[in-house]
Amino acid sequence: MPPEKFQWKHLYEEVVTTGLCTGCAGCVIACPHDVLGYRDDQGVYKPFHLEEGYAPDNCSHGEKSCTSCTRACPRFRTWESEIDEFMFGRAREADEVSGIYKDIVLARAADPVIHEVGQDGGLVSAILLYALEHDIIDAALVSYLEGDGSTWKAVPGVARTREDVIASAGSRYTYSANTLAYNDAIESGAERIALVGMSCQSSVPAVMKQRKAGKVARRLTLNIGLLCSKTFDDAIFEELFEAKYGLKRADIKKMNIKGVFQIWMHNGDYHEVPLKECHAWTREGCNMCPDFAAQHADISTGGIGAFNDWTLTIVRTDVGREIMDGLVASGMIEVRPGDDDPGAIALMHKLAKKSRTRWPEFAVAAPRLVGT
């Protein structure tokens, strides 16, 4: 960023109130003064300033030149080109709509338990287990289902053991700012932390490192991004699934999206809901997000291919390649060429290009112009 002292008032005016804010909570965990809170209720997934005596757009620490929140925001100013240059040492080419990467493969967990409980083959769970067991990370920031899982409320949490990884497996399709589990991780002594997050969250570690956001950036050592075109507000359960289809959230066992919203019930029933019916419950933070392909992760993953138990896996960094090579060598995953499913690769590029058209005219040009 330019040398000006950009602070909370700039972030509030340019990102939080304009629709650019994805609710990733990077600013919240980067704040060294604990004056930023986070809302995730009533359709709101945004940070807010909680310092008494100050307006929502002002901060006493910002007035004294604290810039931590803007340094941590992956939607502030020229975030995309800054991160590309930092991570890859170059600007992306016009046709690299899905970001810069080294390899594309199909992968799945070899462990039958992890394969069963995971989404689309359990690759992410296998990565976390490998990193924990080989002393690469101390903990991972993930999401869990609240309580006994019957509410389907996704909440941030920390995975430190195999049991934790298994409990966190699977996709929610509602939003969880997994970054918010950061303080719990460091309070338990973790110094090397993996982040598993939606595409918007996967830009947080890189932008923090590029803008020198301090200890938080240094501790985020492994970044696993989830391909994501949108997430939905929790109200979709009552207002659509139950009201129209009679599907109560407490009776839902598993969900997936494969052209339709797939729902499996505990009693064995299976239902499909057309995605066009779900669009009304799209989170506000997804409407302008240009990043489908988790373009700044070490490894980006998504179950968008023809094979339901294989994960499309985009390896972007040396760290990601080392992890994947280690997984293969240890026998923890099976891998096949990405070209085995050319349709999945084509779909990723198509959805990435479509997402880039969301980036608004009032914001910096880069995400909108590249590849369009």
C-alpha atoms as one frame of an Amber mdcrd trajectory, in Angstrom:
protein
   0.000   0.000   0.000   1.055   3.660  -0.313   2.779   5.154   2.745  -0.321
   6.975   4.017  -1.567   5.881   7.424  -4.703   4.037   6.373  -6.743   3.100
   9.437 -10.194   1.928  10.545 -12.066   4.965   9.211 -10.707   4.230   5.722
 -11.560   0.537   6.003 -15.037   1.337   7.288 -15.775   3.785   4.477 -14.211
   1.845   1.619 -14.931  -1.793   2.514 -17.235  -2.393   5.493 -20.110  -0.159
   4.337 -19.825  -0.522   0.562 -20.514  -4.226   0.105 -16.872  -5.169  -0.508
 -16.534  -6.677   2.979 -16.740 -10.470   2.808 -16.821 -10.941   6.577 -13.466
 -12.752   6.610 -12.594 -11.178  10.018  -8.950 -10.666   9.106  -9.135  -7.152
  10.544 -10.562  -8.481  13.810  -7.767 -10.932  14.550  -5.104  -8.451  13.433
  -6.288  -5.673  15.762  -3.679  -5.420  18.544  -5.987  -3.355  20.755  -9.065
  -5.628  20.744 -11.415  -2.827  19.678 -12.981  -4.685  16.730 -15.841  -7.102
  17.224 -17.705  -9.322  14.769 -21.391  -9.921  14.044 -22.663 -13.137  12.502
 -26.385 -12.929  13.199 -29.504 -11.624  11.426 -27.789 -11.783   8.063 -24.862
  -9.614   9.181 -21.321 -10.988   8.833 -19.171  -7.941   9.435 -16.662  -6.366
  11.803 -17.641  -3.415  13.950 -15.834  -0.957  16.198 -16.698  -1.421  19.876
 -14.632   1.256  21.598 -16.827   3.323  23.913 -17.105   7.009  23.140 -16.319
   6.638  19.440 -18.551   6.594  16.385 -18.718   3.384  14.318 -16.287   4.824
  11.782 -13.687   6.110  14.227 -10.963   4.554  16.374  -8.701   6.161  18.962
  -5.838   3.891  17.972  -6.324   4.717  14.309  -6.082   8.379  15.178  -2.687
   7.539  16.679  -1.560   5.909  13.409  -2.475   2.238  14.019  -2.949   0.624
  10.595  -3.312  -3.047  11.530  -6.884  -3.478  10.274  -6.238  -2.144   6.781
  -3.057  -4.207   6.528  -5.106  -7.343   7.187  -7.991  -6.674   4.813  -7.980
  -8.711   1.576 -10.400  -6.289  -0.081  -8.703  -2.971   0.732  -7.178  -1.025
  -2.161  -4.918  -2.988  -4.546  -5.075  -6.237  -2.578  -5.095  -8.697  -5.483
  -2.113  -7.393  -7.444  -0.157  -6.822  -4.231  -0.655 -10.437  -3.146   0.092
 -11.846  -6.610   3.417 -10.020  -6.719   4.238 -11.051  -3.145   3.353 -14.730
  -3.546   4.426 -15.407  -7.112   6.839 -12.608  -7.965   4.840 -11.476 -10.970
   1.541 -10.126 -12.149  -0.893 -12.677 -13.475  -1.570 -13.014 -17.174  -4.930
 -12.001 -18.596  -6.009 -15.629 -19.055  -5.156 -16.634 -15.461  -8.678 -15.989
 -14.217  -8.339 -18.753 -11.604  -5.072 -17.347 -10.281  -1.488 -18.511 -10.627
  -0.725 -22.159  -9.867   1.843 -24.933 -10.292  -0.229 -28.115 -10.617  -3.825
 -29.293 -10.927  -4.637 -32.835  -9.815  -7.516 -34.918  -8.531  -6.968 -36.249
  -5.022  -8.729 -38.130  -2.251  -7.898 -39.534   1.169  -6.689 -43.126   1.324
  -7.891 -43.605   4.913 -11.435 -45.031   4.611 -12.658 -43.173   7.703 -11.383
 -39.804   6.470 -12.681 -40.554   2.983 -16.139 -41.289   4.376 -16.539 -38.332
   6.725 -14.866 -35.781   4.444 -16.450 -33.865   1.601 -15.704 -35.130  -1.922
 -13.021 -37.581  -0.878 -11.716 -36.069   2.352  -8.593 -34.397   0.948  -8.649
 -31.386   3.291  -8.934 -33.633   6.331  -6.005 -35.711   5.058  -3.889 -32.571
   4.603  -4.587 -31.443   8.170  -3.801 -34.858   9.615  -0.556 -35.061   7.684
   0.510 -31.575   8.776  -0.311 -32.290  12.428   1.326 -35.724  12.494   4.490
 -34.516  10.739   4.985 -31.498  13.014   4.318 -28.967  10.262   1.532 -27.224
  12.188   0.395 -27.117  15.798  -3.270 -26.437  15.087  -5.737 -25.573  12.331
  -8.509 -22.986  12.137 -11.602 -24.811  10.872 -15.373 -24.805  11.302 -17.584
 -27.073  13.363 -21.315 -27.445  13.708 -22.630 -25.777  16.840 -23.579 -28.043
  19.755 -24.821 -31.460  18.672 -25.033 -30.333  15.039 -28.806 -30.142  14.899
 -28.864 -26.370  14.355 -26.459 -26.560  11.382 -24.932 -23.330  12.657 -21.308
 -23.223  11.477 -18.908 -21.874  14.088 -15.119 -21.278  14.038 -12.955 -23.691
  16.005  -9.495 -25.182  16.409  -8.410 -28.673  15.315  -5.435 -30.148  17.174
  -6.054 -33.916  16.951  -7.343 -36.577  14.589 -10.638 -36.548  16.486 -10.933
 -32.792  15.970 -10.251 -33.116  12.243 -12.922 -35.796  11.873 -15.430 -33.709
  13.838 -14.817 -30.696  11.608 -15.067 -32.580   8.301 -17.734 -31.774   5.745
 -19.182 -28.644   4.169 -21.783 -26.277   5.608 -22.625 -23.754   2.834 -23.452
 -21.189   5.465 -20.614 -18.918   6.578 -18.073 -19.365   9.326 -15.227 -16.865
   9.723 -12.694 -19.529  10.684 -10.065 -16.857  11.290 -11.911 -15.988  14.524
 -10.581 -19.180  16.116  -7.072 -17.687  15.977  -7.009 -16.477  19.582  -8.129
 -19.887  20.848  -5.289 -21.470  18.910  -2.565 -19.225  20.306  -3.974 -19.462
  23.836  -3.365 -23.207  23.593   0.254 -22.542  22.627   0.034 -22.921  18.850
   2.717 -21.051  16.908   2.296 -22.686  13.483  -1.306 -22.500  12.393  -3.151
 -23.704   9.299  -6.184 -21.845   8.005  -8.964 -23.675   6.197 -11.328 -21.124
   4.737 -13.528 -19.941   1.916 -11.789 -18.183  -0.963 -12.205 -14.768   0.664
 -10.541 -15.963   3.872  -7.680 -17.596   1.987  -6.357 -14.178   0.957  -5.973
 -13.118   4.601  -2.615 -14.792   5.403  -0.963 -13.543   2.221  -2.170  -9.954
   2.492  -1.071  -9.862   6.142   2.388 -11.092   5.204   2.706  -8.738   2.255
   1.660  -5.737   4.360   3.662  -6.853   7.404   0.787  -7.257   9.835   2.935
  -8.757  12.600   2.753 -11.961  14.640  -0.596 -13.046  13.245   0.857 -13.181
   9.746   3.918 -15.128  10.858   1.853 -17.764  12.652  -0.395 -18.545   9.672
   1.926 -21.060   8.050  -0.385 -23.215   5.895  -3.304 -21.924   3.870  -5.973
 -24.250   2.457  -8.623 -22.503   0.366 -12.064 -23.786  -0.572 -13.471 -23.038
  -4.022 -16.552 -20.940  -3.395 -19.044 -19.048  -5.539 -21.224 -18.043  -2.592
 -22.476 -18.970   0.857 -25.941 -18.594   2.309 -27.426 -16.953   5.362 -28.613
 -19.274   8.137 -32.194 -18.138   7.504 -32.308 -20.404   4.434 -33.033 -23.380
   6.700 -36.335 -22.088   8.054 -37.395 -19.794   5.230 -36.766 -22.160   2.314
 -35.819 -25.713   3.258 -38.443 -26.050   5.991 -41.113 -23.594   4.803 -41.291
 -24.910   1.225 -39.925 -28.455   1.433 -40.648 -29.460   5.033 -36.978 -30.204
   5.690 -36.163 -29.320   9.266 -32.539 -28.493   9.937 -32.358 -30.910  12.886
 -33.270 -33.762  10.510 -30.554 -32.954   7.930 -27.544 -35.299   7.892 -25.414
 -33.982   5.023 -25.418 -31.340   2.295 -23.586 -30.808  -0.989 -23.907 -28.666
  -4.094 -23.611 -30.332  -7.504 -25.631 -28.124  -9.806 -28.452 -28.383  -7.254
 -28.527 -28.136  -3.477 -28.353 -31.766  -2.349 -29.734 -32.669   1.074 -29.564
 -36.046   2.810 -31.749 -36.674   5.844 -31.071 -38.805   8.909 -33.964 -41.103
   7.939 -32.270 -41.916   4.627 -34.323 -39.602   2.397 -32.622 -37.538  -0.294
 -33.838 -34.207  -1.658 -32.730 -31.698  -4.276 -33.442 -27.963  -4.136 -32.851
 -25.882  -7.305 -30.012 -23.419  -6.753 -32.019 -20.601  -8.303 -34.397 -20.864
  -5.346 -31.484 -20.372  -2.948 -30.097 -17.154  -4.425 -32.346 -14.927  -2.313
 -30.441 -16.096   0.782 -26.977 -15.282  -0.605 -24.877 -13.477   1.975 -24.299
  -9.817   1.223 -20.537 -10.349   1.453 -20.630 -12.765  -1.492 -22.356 -10.441
  -3.951 -19.203  -8.525  -4.922 -16.569 -11.174  -4.213 -14.427 -11.787  -7.343
 -12.561 -14.847  -6.078 -14.064 -18.248  -6.804 -10.830 -20.243  -6.953  -9.228
 -19.378  -3.586  -6.444 -17.820  -5.620  -4.073 -17.006  -2.745  -4.065 -20.309
  -0.880  -1.164 -22.752  -0.802  -3.617 -25.429  -1.933  -7.097 -24.704  -3.303
  -9.686 -27.473  -3.279 -13.220 -28.097  -4.452 -15.577 -30.911  -5.373 -16.746
 -29.569  -8.709 -15.820 -32.442 -10.981 -17.471 -35.477 -12.493 -16.132 -37.773
  -9.760 -17.933 -37.245  -6.463 -15.243 -38.801  -4.301 -12.285 -36.918  -5.830
 -11.341 -33.333  -5.038 -10.114 -30.927  -7.700  -6.825 -29.747  -6.193  -4.926
 -26.640  -7.294  -1.365 -26.491  -5.955  -0.156 -22.891  -5.973   2.988 -22.592
  -3.846   6.157 -24.463  -2.952   4.659 -25.114   0.482   1.589 -26.633  -1.146
   3.673 -28.822  -3.426   5.787 -30.094  -0.538   2.649 -30.988   1.415   1.128
 -32.833  -1.541   4.365 -34.702  -2.265   4.561 -35.738   1.386   0.965 -36.928
   1.390   1.567 -39.092  -1.666   4.848 -40.493  -0.309   3.213 -41.382   3.001
   0.296 -43.101   1.292  -2.242 -40.807   2.911  -3.808 -39.727  -0.392  -4.400
 -41.062  -3.871  -3.729 -38.735  -6.796  -4.616 -38.804 -10.472  -3.983 -36.206
 -13.205  -6.304 -33.232 -13.350  -6.663 -33.914 -17.069  -8.691 -36.990 -16.153
 -11.528 -34.544 -15.571 -11.085 -31.690 -18.061 -14.666 -30.618 -17.436 -13.847
 -29.802 -13.817 -10.920 -27.585 -14.832 -13.022 -25.845 -17.478 -15.801 -25.298
 -14.936 -13.375 -23.794 -12.433 -12.153 -21.296 -15.008 -15.720 -20.516 -16.079
 -16.920 -19.886 -12.533 -13.781 -17.899 -11.706 -14.347 -15.643 -14.692 -18.003
 -15.193 -13.779 -17.096 -14.266 -10.201 -14.705 -11.597 -11.437 -17.578  -9.771
 -13.133 -19.018  -9.068  -9.668 -16.209  -6.680  -8.754 -17.806  -3.209  -8.828
 -16.879  -0.159 -10.875 -16.249   1.992  -7.798 -13.410  -0.240  -6.563  -9.826
  -0.606  -7.848  -9.751  -2.058 -11.329  -7.534  -5.153 -11.155  -9.952  -7.934
 -10.146 -12.540  -6.667 -12.595 -10.262  -6.273 -15.597  -8.061  -9.356 -15.532
  -9.415 -12.072 -17.778 -12.642 -10.334 -18.736
